[in-house]
Amino acid sequence: MPREAAAFWVTQPGMGEIRSVELPDPGPGEVLVRTVCTGISRGTETLVFGGRVPASQWDAMRAPFQDGDFPAPLKYGYLNVGVVEDGPAQLRGRTVFCLYPHQTAYVVPADAVVPVPDHVPARRAVLAGTVETAVNALWDAAPLVGDRIAVVGAGMVGCCVARLLAGLPGADVTLVDVDASKSEIARQLGVAFAAPDQARDECDVVFHASATGAGLQCALDLLAGEGTVVELSWYGDDKVALTLGGNFHSRRLAIRASQVGSVAPARRATRTPAQRRALALELLRDPAFDTLLTGTSPFEALPDVLPRLATGELAALCHTISYDGKQ
C-alpha cells in the first residue's frame, strides 16, 4: 500500500514539476487507486498550464480534485484511469475511471470512481471525460434521424461528437477542419470530411469545437435557417469576433453553449452525472475511439510534455501519460 505518491503541479504559468504527496489511509467508503494512465485534455489543460483562465471563471473551472488555486501553483487534470488497491470489496482490483489529476496514486470517496467495463482498454478509457462531454452535447442538441450535421473542429471533443453522430440513422455527418490530414481520422470515425470552404451548408445543426473565432463563424455560415450552433469550445481569455450583420438575424440563427459541468436540461431530471459518465464508458467499447489516442509519454516527462503541447510542437489529439515506466 503506497503511503507516498508523486503528482504533477503547475508551478507558474508555463512551467510545472513533479512533487511528492503524502497519502492518507483510506477510510470507510474510500478507495486507494494506483494510476495506470492519464489523458491530457489538450484544449483546457494547455489553457490552465499557460495561466489563461480568466479570474471570473476561477470557481467554475475548478477540477473536482484540484489542489491549489488559479493561476498557480495548482494540480489540475481530470482524465485518470487506475486500479483500486484498497477499499470496498466490490471495487478492489477493479479498473476505474476518476476525474483526478496526474498523480501516481490517490485516495478518494468510492462514489468518485466508475468501473471501466470489460473489454475497454485502460488507455482508451481515459477518453471517458471527453465522451461524456460529447454525450451532453448531443442531449443539448437533440439531433434527429436524417439530419444534415457538421462538426467544426477535429480535436478531441469534435471527434468524439462526430463518432457518436455516426451512429444516428440517416444522418449526413461531416467533420470540418482546416487541417486536411484530419480526413483520415474522419474516415476512421465513419464520417465525411471537408475543409471549411468546401463544407456543405444548410445544416440542421452544427457542433462547434475548434476554439477559434473563425471556426465559430464557419459554423454559423453552415447553418440552415433557424438552425443552431452548439458551442463546445472554451476560449479562456481569448476574445472572439463574429460577423452578425449578415444572415444571423434574417435567418434567425442561434448559438447555444454546451458544457459538461451539469447534465443537459433535456436529461437533468432523469440522469445523474455518474450515470452519464457510466454511459460514456459503455460507449468506449467502440474501438474506433482508439484513433484519438495519438501519442504517449511516461509520467516523469510531464514537465516537458505540457509546454510542447501548449506551443503545438507536440501534435496530438489525446496524448496519454503512462505510469508503468513505458512509453
N, C-alpha and C positions, 0 to 999 in steps of 0.2 A: 504494500500500500504506500504510494508516494506521499510524503509529507511536504515536499517542496516541488514547485513547478517552475517553468520558465514561460514568460509572456512577452509579447511584442508591444512596446509602448511608442507612441508618437511623442517625442521629447520636446519638439518645437516644430513649427510648420516646415515641412520638407525634410525632416530628419527623424530617425527612430532608432531604437536599440532594444536588445533582449535584456529583460530584468528577471531576477529571481522573485518568486512569490511563495509565501508560506500558505499551505493549505490546511484548513481546519478538518477535524474528523467529521464525516457525515453524520448528522443527527437523524432522528426519526423523520421519515418522509423525505429524506435527501438521498442523492446519489453521488458517488465519486466516479467521474468519467475520465478515461485516458484517451486523449485525442489521437485519431488516426489520420485525419486530413482536414484542412480548412480550405475555403474558397475565398478569393478576393473579389468583392463586388466592385468592379473597376470604376464605375462612374462615381458612386457615393464615397467609396473609401479613398479614392485619389483626391476628391474634394476635401475630405476630412484631413487627409495627410498634408495637404497644402495649406491648411488653415483657412479654407474658403467657405466655412459655414457662417452665414450672417448671424449676428448676435440675436436678432429677432427669432431665429429658428433653433437656438441652442437647446431649449427644452424639448421641442418637437422632434429634434434629430438625435436625441439620446438613444443609444442602442440598449437593449434590455439589460445586459450585464456589463455595461460600460463602467470603467473606473476612471476617475479624473473628470475634468471639465474642458469644454471647448475654450480656446482653440488648442491648448496643450498645457501640460502633459496629460495624455489620456490613453486608455487601452480601448480599442474600437474594433468591431467586426461582428458578424452575425451568421456566418455560414460554417458551422462546425459539426463534424461527424466523429464520433468516438465510440468506445466500448465501455459499458458500465462495469466497474470493478468492485463496487460495494454499494449496497442499497437494498431496496425491497427485492425479495426472491424472484418475483416475476420479471424483473429487469436485469438481474445480474447476468453478465455475459452477453447481453443484447447489444447490437449496434444501434446507436441512436443519433438523431439529429437534434441540435440545440442552437439557439440564437446566441452563441457565445463567441467572444473574440479569439484571436490567435494565441493559444496557450496550450502547453503540453498536457495539462490535467486540470480539473476543476471540480468544485462541489456546488451543486445547485439543487433546488427542490425537484423532487421526482416528476412533478407535473410540468416541468420546464423542458423535458426531453420527450421526443416522439420516436418510437421504434421504427427503424428502417425496414421496409418489407423484404422478405426473402427475394433473392434474385435481383435486388437493386444494389450494385456495387457501391462501396463507401465513397469512392471518388465522384461517381455520378450523383450520389445523394446530397453533396454539398450544394447542388442546384435547387434544393427544396425551397429555400427562401425566395429565389427568383421565380420559380414556377408558381409559388404562392402569390407573388405579385401579379403574374400573368392571369391566374385564376380570378383574382379580384377584379382585374381589368375587364375580363370577359363578363363577369357578373355586372359590372358597371355599364358595359356597352350593350349587353343582350343582343348579340348578332343573330340573325335569322337564317334559316335554310335558304340557300341560293343567293345570299348577299354578295355584292362586289365589295371587297375589303382590301385596303392597303395597310401595310405596317411600315412606317417610315423610320429607319434606323435599325441596322442589323447588328446591334450589340447584344449583350446577354438577355436583357428584358425583351427587346424586339423579337429576337429569335425564339424565345420561349413562347411568346404570344403567337407567333406565326405557326409554331408546331401544334399548339392547341387548336388553332383555327383550321389547320389542315384536315382535321377530322370532322369538320362541320359539313354535312351533306350538301352537295351542290354549290358550295361556296367557291368563289373565284378569288383566291388569296394571292397577293403579290407583296414580296418583301422588297422595299425600296431603299437603296443606299448609294452613296457617291463612290464607294469602293467596289469596282467591278469584280474583284476577287471573291466577294461575298456571294456571287452567283452559285458557286459550288456548294456553299453552306445551305443556300436556299434549296438547291436540288436535293440535298440530303434530308432536309426538313420536309420535303414534299410540297413545296410551294413554288410559284413563279418568282422571277427576279426582274427588276428593272432599275435603270438609272433614273434620277428624279425627272429629267427632261423627256423620258420615254415611258413613264408610268401611265397606266390607264386612268382617266379621270372619271367623273360621275360615280364615285364610290358611295355606297350606302353608309359606310362608317370607315374612319381612318384612325389607326392607333399611331401615336407619335412617341418615339423613344430615342431620338438622336441627340437630345440635349443641346440643340443649336436652334437659333432663330430661323436660319434658312430652312431647316428641316420642318419646323412648325409651319412656316409659310407654305412649303411644299404640301404638307398635309392638308391645309385649308384649301389649296388650289385643286386638290384631287377630289374634293367632296362634291356630291350631287346636291341639288337644292334641299335645304332644311336638314342637311346631314350634320353629323357631329364628329369632331376630333376628340378622341380620348387621349388626354395628355398624361404620359407616364414619365416624362423627363423631370429631373430635378436639376436646377441650374446653379445652385449655390448662390454666389454673389454676382453672377453674370446678369447683364441687362439684355433684354430681348426686344428687338424692333420688328413690328409687323406692318404690312400694308393692309389696312382695314377700310380703305376708302373705295375699294372696287366691289367685288361680289359679296363681301362679308355681310353687309346689311341687306342688299337687294335679294340675296338668295337665302337669307335667314339662317346663316351658318352658326354653329355653336362650338365652343371649346369647353370640355369638361375635364376637370382634374380627377385623376385616379391615383390613390396611394394605398399602401398596404397596412398603414398604422391602425386602421379599423376595417371591419368587414363591410363590404359594399352594401349600401342601403337595401338593395334587392334581396339580400340574403341575411341581413343582420338579425332578423327575428328568429331565424332557423338554423344558423351556423355560428359556431364559436371560432375564434382564431385557431384553436388547437385542431378543430375538425377540418378547417381549411388547410392547415399545414399537413395533416394526415392525408388529405386528398392529394395534395401536391406530391407527396412521397409515393402514393399509389400510381400517379401519372408517370413517375420516373421509372416505372418498369419498362417504359419505351426506350429501347437502345438508341433511337435517333438523337436523343439528347446528348449522347457522347460526342457529337460533332462540335459542341460548345466548349469542350474541355481542351483548350489549345496549348497548354504548357504546364509544367510543374517544377517546383524548386523545393529544396529542403528548408525546414523551419529556420535554421540558422542563417539562411540567406535573406530573410525578410527585410532587414535594414537596407540591403542593396536592391532588392526586387521592387519595392514600392516606389522609390524615386524613378526607376526605369519605366515602370508602368505609367506613372504620372506624366512623364515627358513624352511618352509614346515610343521611346527607344525599344521597349519590350512590347511587342504587339500581342494582344490576347483578347479573347472573349472572356472565358473564365480561366484564370490562372490559379492552379491549386497548389497548396503547400503540404508537403509530406512530412510526417513526424516519425518516420522509421529510419531516417538517415539516407534514404534512397531518393534519387532524382527521377 
